[in-house]
Amino acid sequence: MSTSTWLSLATQTLNRLGLTDAYRVAILGVGNEINGDDAVGSIVARELMQSVRRASGADFHNQRLIIPAGPVPENFTGKLRNFHPDLVIVIDAAQLDATPGQVVWVPWYETVGMSASTHSLPLSMFAKYLSAELGCEVFLIGIQAGNNEIGEELSIPVATAANEVVQGLVDLLFPQV
């Protein structure tokens, strides 16, 4: 799936949900930073925070929350609960049986059986919990990993996809930036 495809699906979803500036969106970047491409979700979250700060001169809009969650996203459920999101977007490396760097936009209930990064709780269980407990929509931006070897950097295709996801989310969720 090309970048334009995931972004088009994300845009359609947000239009269907009636996204406005008042809509509370949490972005949760997941991944183990020492395992090559598995780090992509956390890296996207950090880069997104930096992009928004550079462009706006401030942290970011108070209706948006960005969390680089590392390998244990369930540790941030309290922070998410306090934020009261309408939508949670989880960004994570995924095993899609696709070309490294391919990006998908997936509703949480379609992640059942999808192999993701090295965190302990399956993404589908975590997303189901968030949806039920917080009463919010949950979507995944999955990025096909290529190399999850310990100590490796992001592979070139995954780094390229990460940059495209950051720019796509800036355009979609931070249009004032």
Secondary structure, 3 states (H helix, E strand, C coil): CCHHHHHHHHHHHHHHHCCCCCCCEEEEEECCCCCHHHHHHHHHHHHHHHHHHHHHCCCCCCCEEEEEEECCHHHHHHHHHHHCCCEEEEEEEEECCCCCCCEEEEEHHHCCCCEECCCCCCHHHHHHHHHHHHCCEEEEEEEECCCCCCCCCCCHHHHHHHHHHHHHHHHHHCCCC
